[in-house]
Amino acid sequence: MVNHLSRVTNISSRNVTPNGFTVTWLLQSLVAVSCEYNITALKRCTISCYSLEQSDVLQVCAEYMDTKSHLCQDLAGGKTELTMTGLDDCSRYLVIVMVLTPGSNFTSNYTELTTAPASNVSFTLAISPVTMDMISSVSLEESSISLTVNWVPVYPNSPCAQVYKVYHTHEISGATISDVVSRNITTKTLTRLRANDWYIVQVMAVFNDGSISRNVSNRGRTPSSGTT
């Protein structure tokens, strides 16, 4: 029996841009352990060290996690980095590095990497100015004494947004209530509102450092029926 250990470790990224990143990894020797049993039932093991051959090929694939589309590129054995371009901004990618040898596939420990937002900001620190657009539009559905808020993200399920915040303000009194919504949700129903009153709704993304994106607002009115 021969046991193979993974030869690709420590996958990470550097030089992250909106449309690409440089993938780096470490290559380790592969140890093959071959065990035999003789007729006296005494166990005899031999250990040999497998080194990367020049004939081996490295394959690096980046799979866009939202659409499952992927981009792959082959490299000569022994390489430890690859710059990938043509990716979508502010998006998550599952990156896999494989060592292809005759008759075998050795798959690395995959990892999730992300591209930067389109704005010229530091993605590593998730610092984003309030001028960054993360919401493209906000619409309201009126029913009884509630308003259902629907918004369209610029980057659906984006890793750049930690959560969304939804504010609704009673136009006459100025009373404001905020709700926090997961980044993979794009709707929120506001309940216990006053009937036949106007409300201003604002939606914005919150980044990892607590800063917020540009807010997008809309104005809606609850119907006159169903007064509480």
N, C-alpha and C positions, 0 to 999 in steps of 0.2 A: 504494500500500500504506500502511495506517495502523497504527502500533504504539501500543498503549495501555500506560501504566505504572500500577502499582497505586497507588490513592489512599489506602489505609488501612494504617498502619504502627504499630509500637510498641504492640501489644495487651498489656495487663497488667491486674492486678486490685488492688483495695484494699478496705478494710472487709470482710475475709473473715470470714464467720460459718459455723456448721455447716450452714445451709440456704440460703446465697446468697453473692454477692459483687458488687461494682461493677466492671463491665468498662470500661476506659478505652482510648482509641486516639487516634491523630493522623490528621488528614485532610490530604492533600497535593494540590496541583494535578496534573491529569493532562495530560501533554504528548502531543499527537498529531503525528506526523511523516508528512507526505504527500509522496511522491516521484513525479515524472513524468519521462518521457523524450521529448524532441522528435525530429524526424526527422533531426537531425544527430547523434544519439546523445550529446548533451550532457546531463548529469544536472542537473535543476533540482529543488531541494527547498524546501519551505515548512514552517515550524515555527509552530504555533499553540499557545496555552496554553488548556487546558480548565478552567474553574472550576466548582465544584459549584453546580448550579442548585437553586432552591427546590423544583422539581417532583420532584427526585430523592428516593428513599426509601432509608434505611439499614435493613438487616435484620441482626439479631444472633441467632445460634443457638448454643445450648449442647447438645452431644450427650454423653449419659452413655456413657462409653467401654466400660463393661462390658455394658450391655444394648442399646446403640445407639439408645435412645429419645432424643428431642430436644425442646427447647423453643425456639421462635422468637418474636421480637417485632419489629415494624416501628417505625421512628422517622422523623421529618422530617429532610430533608437538613441537614447542618451540625452535627448533634449529635455529641458526642465522648465520651459515657459513658452507661451504662445499668446500673441496679441490677436484678439477676436474683434472684428468690426462688423458694421451692418446690423447691429442689434437695436431694439426699441428702447427709448429712454424711460427711466424710472420704472423698470420692469425686473421681474424675478426670473432667473435662469437656473436650471439644474445642470451643473457642469460635471461631466464624467470624463475621466482620463483612463484609457485602457492601453495595456501593452499587448500587442498582437504577435504571437509566435506561431510557428508552424504547428498546426493541430491543436492549439490551445488559445483561449482568451483569458487574460488576467485583468480583472476589472478593479479599478481603484475604489477607494472610499469616496463616493460622490459628495458634493457639497452644493449649497445654494448661494449664488452670487447675484448681485443686483447692479444695474446700471444707474448712472446719476440722473437727476432731473434735468430738464432742458435749460433751466436758468443757470447762470454762472455762480453757483454756490458750492460750499463745501459739503459734499454728500457724506463724507466720513463723520462729520460732526452733526449732520442733519440740520445745518443752519440755513433757514430759508426765509427770505424777506416777505413782508405782507403783500408784496406786489406779485408774488408767484401765483399763477393760476392753477388751481387744482380742481375747481368745479366749473363745468362749462355752462350748466343751466339748472334752474330750480323751477319746478311746477307745483301747483297746489290743487288738491281735489277737495271740494267742500261737501260735507255731509253732516246733517243735524248740528250738533255742537262740537264738531271736530274738524280738523284740517289734516289731510294726509299730504306730507311733504315728500316729493320725489326729486332726486337730483341726479345729474349725469356727471360722473367724474371724468377728468381729463385722462387720468391713468387708473382704469378699473383695478380694484384690489391692490392698489399700489403699495410697495414697501416704503415709499417715501412718506406716506401718511400713517401716523400711528392710530388715530381715530378721527372721526368727524364730530364736529359740534354743531348742534342745531339750536338756534335762538329764536324764540317767538315773543314779540312785544305787543302788548295791547295798545292800540294807537291812541286811545283817549287818556288812559291812566299812566301809560309809560311803563307799566309793570312788565318785567322781562324774566323769562324762565329759560334755562338752557338744558339741553339733553346731550349725552355722549353716546355715539353710535359707533359700532365696530367698523373697521375700514372695508370689510367685505359686504356691508349693507348699504343700500342707497335709498331707503325709504324710512319715514318716521311718521306715526300718527299722533297728532296733538289732540288731547282730549280735555274735557272739563273746561271748555272755552265758553265765553259769553255769547249768547245767540244774537244774531243781527249786528255784530261788531266787526270792525276791521282789525286785522293783525298783520304785522310785518315780520316776515320769516327770513332769517339769514343762515346760510350753511357755509362752513369753512373746514379745512383740514388742519389737524394739529400734528406737528412734527415731533420727533423724538426728544428734542431739547425744549419742548413746550411752546415754541413759536408757532404762528399760525399763517395760513395762506390768505390770499385775497378772498374776502367773503362775497358770495353771490346772494342776492335777496329777491324776494317777491312779496306781493301784497295780496291778501285774500280776506274774504268776508264770510262769516258763518251765516247760514240761512236764518230767517226770522222764526221758523218753527223750532220746537224743542227747547224753549227757554227754560233755564234752571234758576 
